[in-house]
Amino acid sequence: MSASRKDQGVSRSSQGGSNPDGRPLFDSFSHDYDAALTAGLAYSGENPEYFARGRVEWLARCLKNMNNTPHSLLDYGCGKGSTTPLFFELLEIDQLLGVDISAGLLKIARETQMSARAQFASREETPAAGDIDLAFCNGVFHHIPPADRSKELSYIFDSLRPGGLFAMWDNNPWNPATRFVMSRVAFDADAETLSAPQARRLLSQAGFEVLRTDFMFIFPRLLSRLRFLEPPFAPLPLGTQYQVLCRKPPLAS
């Protein structure tokens, strides 16, 4: 941990940092989360909803190409559950389980995402059941201390059924715009980024079969006319975020 972080009194735990009083760091942003994120993303000319929809649309495209139709989804690090409606709309899932370590964000998720098909619970009180079709996370692992990342990937792995998929989204540290935006998002103060090759290596070590890696969100709103080029450029490490799509190996026949 750098001296500057020590001076801030910030310690870290799985799925994010902690405040000096031991509460998860994101509890401090439970009511200001959207404002903090919007302020950082403003430099791109887009709002958080644009990126959330883009991630789920890309995942839906990947699943369609695989002829894969998931019925249950684990949203790991679900936060306020803001992406929940998109999962139901674009992936057409039947059931969603959102887990997070922030009690404040989970409270908001339960209050705002009123659906009998969605459940939100803390990471600690949600054992891995091994029956989930698809797991998803976005921007979570750069908040997890490197020493704890394998443990959290094991939890996701154990939550999936054999053959289940995991879409891991994170920020691309090779893109200068990514680093610029993260430097202006208050809750990214504890972030330790990981590159796509690092993510693939961790996923493989956790037992996953890596299927594909895609980089998205290359062009800001100012250059939105060029966004038709993003799908063919997806294999190149240009975008501000990447998705590593992987699979828990199916049972041997």
Kinemage of the C-alpha trace (Angstrom):
@kinemage 1
@onewidth
@group {chain A} dominant
@subgroup {mainchain}
@vectorlist {calphas} color= white
{ca met a 1} P 0.000 0.000 0.000
{ca ser a 2} L 1.370 3.410 -0.930
{ca ala a 3} L 2.179 5.997 1.681
{ca ser a 4} L -0.551 8.276 0.369
{ca arg a 5} L -3.188 5.600 0.976
{ca lys a 6} L -1.863 4.988 4.469
{ca asp a 7} L -2.128 8.701 5.127
{ca gln a 8} L -5.772 8.536 4.069
{ca gly a 9} L -6.381 5.849 6.661
{ca val a 10} L -7.811 3.492 4.055
{ca ser a 11} L -7.593 -0.236 4.606
{ca arg a 12} L -8.851 -2.784 2.115
{ca ser a 13} L -11.032 -5.863 2.076
{ca ser a 14} L -12.541 -8.128 -0.553
{ca gln a 15} L -14.828 -6.451 -3.085
{ca gly a 16} L -13.511 -3.022 -2.119
{ca gly a 17} L -11.710 -0.889 0.413
{ca ser a 18} L -12.780 0.001 3.931
{ca asn a 19} L -13.235 3.195 5.886
{ca pro a 20} L -11.158 3.809 9.040
{ca asp a 21} L -14.127 2.556 11.109
{ca gly a 22} L -14.093 -0.767 9.248
{ca arg a 23} L -17.195 -0.158 7.142
{ca pro a 24} L -16.889 -0.973 3.412
{ca leu a 25} L -15.613 2.035 1.472
{ca phe a 26} L -18.669 2.061 -0.778
{ca asp a 27} L -20.975 2.591 2.216
{ca ser a 28} L -19.615 6.145 2.239
{ca phe a 29} L -20.883 6.596 -1.315
{ca ser a 30} L -24.213 4.796 -1.009
{ca his a 31} L -26.120 8.058 -1.530
{ca asp a 32} L -23.525 9.841 -3.678
{ca tyr a 33} L -22.458 6.915 -5.870
{ca asp a 34} L -24.248 8.072 -9.022
{ca ala a 35} L -23.010 11.636 -8.659
{ca ala a 36} L -19.405 10.512 -8.164
{ca leu a 37} L -19.528 8.175 -11.136
{ca thr a 38} L -21.300 10.677 -13.381
{ca ala a 39} L -18.731 13.336 -12.538
{ca gly a 40} L -15.895 11.064 -13.615
{ca leu a 41} L -17.585 9.843 -16.782
{ca ala a 42} L -18.592 13.370 -17.819
{ca tyr a 43} L -15.280 13.702 -19.654
{ca ser a 44} L -16.445 11.005 -22.089
{ca gly a 45} L -19.625 12.931 -22.832
{ca glu a 46} L -21.756 9.981 -21.691
{ca asn a 47} L -23.561 8.975 -18.510
{ca pro a 48} L -23.325 5.691 -16.565
{ca glu a 49} L -26.466 4.328 -18.258
{ca tyr a 50} L -24.765 4.459 -21.659
{ca phe a 51} L -21.916 2.242 -20.488
{ca ala a 52} L -24.166 -0.105 -18.492
{ca arg a 53} L -26.379 -0.743 -21.510
{ca gly a 54} L -23.360 -1.138 -23.765
{ca arg a 55} L -21.849 -3.809 -21.539
{ca val a 56} L -25.022 -5.875 -21.326
{ca glu a 57} L -25.752 -5.451 -25.041
{ca trp a 58} L -22.280 -6.733 -25.875
{ca leu a 59} L -22.687 -9.680 -23.530
{ca ala a 60} L -26.080 -10.456 -25.088
{ca arg a 61} L -24.431 -10.415 -28.502
{ca cys a 62} L -21.746 -12.852 -27.329
{ca leu a 63} L -24.324 -15.192 -25.805
{ca lys a 64} L -26.421 -15.135 -28.980
{ca asn a 65} L -23.374 -16.106 -31.047
{ca met a 66} L -22.879 -19.053 -28.675
{ca asn a 67} L -26.567 -20.046 -28.750
{ca asn a 68} L -26.493 -19.703 -24.968
{ca thr a 69} L -29.644 -18.665 -23.080
{ca pro a 70} L -29.010 -18.205 -19.347
{ca his a 71} L -31.944 -18.362 -16.952
{ca ser a 72} L -30.203 -17.325 -13.724
{ca leu a 73} L -27.594 -14.634 -13.146
{ca leu a 74} L -25.222 -13.733 -10.322
{ca asp a 75} L -24.427 -10.004 -10.297
{ca tyr a 76} L -21.230 -10.003 -8.253
{ca gly a 77} L -20.644 -6.552 -6.774
{ca cys a 78} L -24.155 -5.458 -7.727
{ca gly a 79} L -24.018 -2.135 -5.908
{ca lys a 80} L -27.385 -0.373 -6.111
{ca gly a 81} L -28.669 -2.941 -8.581
{ca ser a 82} L -28.856 -0.333 -11.330
{ca thr a 83} L -28.110 -2.863 -14.059
{ca thr a 84} L -30.855 -5.260 -12.930
{ca pro a 85} L -33.503 -3.997 -15.411
{ca leu a 86} L -31.024 -4.366 -18.273
{ca phe a 87} L -30.332 -7.989 -17.379
{ca phe a 88} L -34.052 -8.753 -17.506
{ca glu a 89} L -34.589 -6.725 -20.687
{ca leu a 90} L -31.569 -7.694 -22.776
{ca leu a 91} L -30.617 -11.136 -21.467
{ca glu a 92} L -34.187 -12.207 -20.672
{ca ile a 93} L -33.099 -14.024 -17.531
{ca asp a 94} L -35.628 -15.482 -15.097
{ca gln a 95} L -33.842 -14.966 -11.773
{ca leu a 96} L -31.139 -12.619 -10.491
{ca leu a 97} L -29.023 -12.769 -7.348
{ca gly a 98} L -27.105 -9.599 -6.563
{ca val a 99} L -24.337 -9.756 -3.962
{ca asp a 100} L -22.245 -6.961 -2.494
{ca ile a 101} L -20.368 -6.124 0.704
{ca ser a 102} L -21.908 -2.659 1.093
{ca ala a 103} L -24.988 -2.720 3.301
{ca gly a 104} L -25.839 0.819 2.209
{ca leu a 105} L -25.867 -0.023 -1.495
{ca leu a 106} L -27.780 -3.272 -0.902
{ca lys a 107} L -30.448 -1.357 0.998
{ca ile a 108} L -30.940 0.943 -1.976
{ca ala a 109} L -31.032 -2.039 -4.363
{ca arg a 110} L -33.795 -3.707 -2.342
{ca glu a 111} L -35.786 -0.466 -2.211
{ca thr a 112} L -35.461 0.479 -5.883
{ca gln a 113} L -35.385 -2.835 -7.756
{ca met a 114} L -38.792 -4.139 -6.806
{ca ser a 115} L -39.036 -7.510 -8.524
{ca ala a 116} L -39.965 -10.932 -7.212
{ca arg a 117} L -37.324 -12.292 -9.590
{ca ala a 118} L -34.443 -10.344 -8.012
{ca gln a 119} L -32.774 -10.957 -4.663
{ca phe a 120} L -30.008 -8.863 -3.088
{ca ala a 121} L -27.834 -10.117 -0.255
{ca ser a 122} L -24.423 -9.601 1.292
{ca arg a 123} L -21.519 -11.618 0.018
{ca glu a 124} L -20.989 -13.177 3.450
{ca glu a 125} L -24.564 -14.467 3.833
{ca thr a 126} L -24.781 -15.921 0.329
{ca pro a 127} L -23.015 -19.291 0.049
{ca ala a 128} L -22.015 -20.522 -3.379
{ca ala a 129} L -24.796 -22.841 -4.525
{ca gly a 130} L -23.264 -24.157 -7.746
{ca asp a 131} L -26.429 -23.724 -9.811
{ca ile a 132} L -26.082 -20.309 -11.513
{ca asp a 133} L -26.041 -20.142 -15.339
{ca leu a 134} L -24.202 -16.829 -15.730
{ca ala a 135} L -22.130 -14.596 -13.473
{ca phe a 136} L -21.388 -10.945 -14.215
{ca cys a 137} L -19.249 -8.281 -12.629
{ca asn a 138} L -18.151 -4.830 -13.679
{ca gly a 139} L -15.305 -2.801 -12.249
{ca val a 140} L -15.101 -4.919 -9.108
{ca phe a 141} L -11.730 -6.615 -9.204
{ca his a 142} L -9.643 -3.442 -9.294
{ca his a 143} L -11.098 -2.770 -5.820
{ca ile a 144} L -10.134 -6.206 -4.486
{ca pro a 145} L -6.610 -6.489 -3.055
{ca pro a 146} L -4.513 -8.716 -5.338
{ca ala a 147} L -3.994 -11.220 -2.514
{ca asp a 148} L -7.776 -11.723 -2.228
{ca arg a 149} L -8.690 -11.947 -5.902
{ca ser a 150} L -8.214 -15.697 -6.209
{ca lys a 151} L -10.525 -16.298 -3.235
{ca glu a 152} L -13.260 -14.176 -4.774
{ca leu a 153} L -12.898 -15.888 -8.149
{ca ser a 154} L -13.264 -19.223 -6.360
{ca tyr a 155} L -16.552 -17.986 -4.903
{ca ile a 156} L -17.827 -17.097 -8.384
{ca phe a 157} L -16.556 -20.392 -9.801
{ca asp a 158} L -18.301 -22.363 -7.055
{ca ser a 159} L -21.524 -20.384 -7.582
{ca leu a 160} L -21.791 -21.490 -11.219
{ca arg a 161} L -23.175 -24.754 -12.493
{ca pro a 162} L -20.811 -26.881 -14.614
{ca gly a 163} L -20.668 -25.174 -18.005
{ca gly a 164} L -21.818 -21.851 -16.526
{ca leu a 165} L -20.377 -18.628 -17.920
{ca phe a 166} L -18.686 -15.658 -16.263
{ca ala a 167} L -18.492 -12.216 -17.905
{ca met a 168} L -15.798 -10.235 -16.121
{ca trp a 169} L -15.687 -6.558 -17.053
{ca asp a 170} L -12.974 -4.253 -15.817
{ca asn a 171} L -11.201 -1.050 -16.733
{ca asn a 172} L -8.413 -1.191 -19.294
{ca pro a 173} L -5.321 0.391 -17.680
{ca trp a 174} L -3.588 0.520 -21.071
{ca asn a 175} L -6.018 3.221 -22.196
{ca pro a 176} L -4.990 6.736 -21.051
{ca ala a 177} L -8.628 7.864 -20.940
{ca thr a 178} L -9.360 5.100 -18.439
{ca arg a 179} L -6.668 6.267 -16.072
{ca phe a 180} L -7.783 9.879 -16.461
{ca val a 181} L -11.399 9.089 -15.574
{ca met a 182} L -10.455 6.820 -12.663
{ca ser a 183} L -8.277 9.573 -11.210
{ca arg a 184} L -11.400 11.732 -10.994
{ca val a 185} L -13.777 9.172 -9.453
{ca ala a 186} L -13.679 9.458 -5.674
{ca phe a 187} L -14.378 5.790 -4.929
{ca asp a 188} L -11.542 4.675 -7.209
{ca ala a 189} L -8.970 6.062 -4.753
{ca asp a 190} L -8.144 2.508 -3.626
{ca ala a 191} L -8.072 0.991 -7.118
{ca glu a 192} L -5.261 -1.302 -8.259
{ca thr a 193} L -5.966 -1.915 -11.920
{ca leu a 194} L -5.420 -5.209 -13.674
{ca ser a 195} L -4.835 -5.627 -17.378
{ca ala a 196} L -6.719 -8.071 -19.559
{ca pro a 197} L -3.760 -10.509 -19.656
{ca gln a 198} L -3.603 -10.401 -15.850
{ca ala a 199} L -7.347 -11.052 -15.654
{ca arg a 200} L -7.125 -13.992 -18.059
{ca arg a 201} L -4.268 -15.487 -16.065
{ca leu a 202} L -6.186 -15.185 -12.784
{ca leu a 203} L -9.297 -16.705 -14.333
{ca ser a 204} L -7.345 -19.637 -15.745
{ca gln a 205} L -5.671 -20.225 -12.385
{ca ala a 206} L -9.141 -20.259 -10.783
{ca gly a 207} L -10.198 -23.083 -13.097
{ca phe a 208} L -12.083 -21.136 -15.767
{ca glu a 209} L -11.774 -21.749 -19.500
{ca val a 210} L -11.207 -18.367 -21.144
{ca leu a 211} L -13.358 -18.100 -24.273
{ca arg a 212} L -12.788 -14.568 -25.566
{ca thr a 213} L -11.604 -11.077 -24.643
{ca asp a 214} L -13.196 -7.929 -26.036
{ca phe a 215} L -12.323 -4.254 -25.564
{ca met a 216} L -15.182 -1.778 -25.780
{ca phe a 217} L -15.896 1.964 -25.545
{ca ile a 218} L -13.173 3.371 -27.749
{ca phe a 219} L -14.743 6.606 -28.924
{ca pro a 220} L -16.132 9.402 -26.730
{ca arg a 221} L -19.403 11.087 -27.599
{ca leu a 222} L -17.529 13.698 -29.613
{ca leu a 223} L -16.504 10.919 -32.028
{ca ser a 224} L -19.718 8.902 -31.755
{ca arg a 225} L -20.017 8.708 -35.547
{ca leu a 226} L -17.072 6.303 -35.459
{ca arg a 227} L -18.646 3.887 -32.992
{ca phe a 228} L -19.708 1.549 -35.792
{ca leu a 229} L -16.029 0.586 -35.852
{ca glu a 230} L -16.001 -0.643 -32.251
{ca pro a 231} L -17.279 -4.217 -32.853
{ca pro a 232} L -14.618 -5.071 -35.451
{ca phe a 233} L -11.957 -3.418 -33.278
{ca ala a 234} L -13.066 -5.324 -30.148
{ca pro a 235} L -10.149 -7.822 -30.191
{ca leu a 236} L -7.662 -4.923 -30.027
{ca pro a 237} L -6.736 -3.465 -26.600
{ca leu a 238} L -8.057 -0.001 -27.456
{ca gly a 239} L -11.265 0.401 -25.471
{ca thr a 240} L -11.592 1.882 -22.023
{ca gln a 241} L -13.066 -1.362 -20.687
{ca tyr a 242} L -12.670 -5.042 -21.476
{ca gln a 243} L -14.770 -8.147 -21.030
{ca val a 244} L -13.217 -11.540 -20.446
{ca leu a 245} L -15.858 -14.179 -21.108
{ca cys a 246} L -15.010 -17.531 -19.577
{ca arg a 247} L -16.640 -20.791 -18.597
{ca lys a 248} L -16.629 -23.225 -15.731
{ca pro a 249} L -15.719 -26.525 -17.392
{ca pro a 250} L -18.724 -28.790 -17.993
{ca leu a 251} L -18.870 -32.209 -16.392
{ca ala a 252} L -17.109 -34.888 -18.378
{ca ser a 253} L -19.560 -37.074 -20.263
